[in-house]
């Protein structure tokens, strides 16, 4: 995840911590239940994942509950707090680890 131009790294991280993450079908229910959806964990030691982020790029691991999203479903990230719009990331990329 890359923060907006001029955004502080901590502000971008806070935006994701408050966001809802799940399938497009599940997000309205997550919002209504006031839960954040997928567990997210900031990756600090990048050696385990063989990823080297550029300056200003934050890496997170998402942990989805079994059956929470199926192939073909859309994974969405919402932050319903409109006061946080200035902290919205400029870009979010999804890397999927494929186990051999």
N, C-alpha and C positions, 0 to 999 in steps of 0.2 A: 504494500500500500504506500503510495507516494502522496505526501501532503501537498496542499495548495501552495502556490508561490508565496513565500514569506511567512507561512504558517510555522508555528513552533511544533517540534516533534511531539512534545507532551500533549498539546492540544489535539493533534491528529490521533494520537493514541487514545485520548479520552473520548473522542467522537466514536471510535470503534467499540470501546468498552460499553458505551450507552446504546449502541445499535442493536437492532433485532436481526438475527441471521437464521434463515430457514427457507423452506420451499415457498414459492409464491402462494400455494394453496394454504399453507399453515400460518403465514404472517398475520392475517387478521385475528386469528385465534390467539397467537402469541401476544399481540398487542392488547387484546381484551383481557387476557390473563396476567398481564404485566410481567411476562417472563422474557428473557433475552434470546431464547432459542439456543443455537449451537454454542457449545463451550469454545472459548477462544483463549489461546495462550501465546503470549509474546515469545518469539524465538530470539534468544540472545546469543547462544553458542551455535553458530551456523555450520560448524563442521559436520554435524550429524546429518544435515540435509543437503550438503554440497551446493549451497547457495551463498553467493557473496553479494549482499545488497549494496547499491550505490548510496552515497550520502543522501539523507532525507527519505530513504525507503525503509519502511518498517515491515518485518516479517512476522506473521502469526500462523499458528497451527489451529485449524478448526477441527473440533471433535463433534461429529454428528451422531445422535442416538440411532441405533439400528432401526431401519424402517422409516426414519424421519424424512428421508429424501430418496427417491428411486430414480434409476436411469430415465432420462427424458424429462424429468422435472426441472424447473428453473430455480436455481439458488439465488436468493435475493438478500441484500443488505439494506436495511432501512434505519434511519435515525429519525424518529418522530419528533424530536425536539427542534423546532424551527429556529430557536435562538442559537443553535449550534451550527447553523448553515455556513458561517464563515470558516468553520473548522473542517468542513467536508473535504475528504481527500480528492485530489485531482485525478487519481487513478487507482484502481484496485484490480490486481491480476490474481488469477487462481492457478496455482501449480498443483497438480495431482500426482502423488507418489504412486507408482505402479510397482507392486511387489512382484519380483521374478518368480 
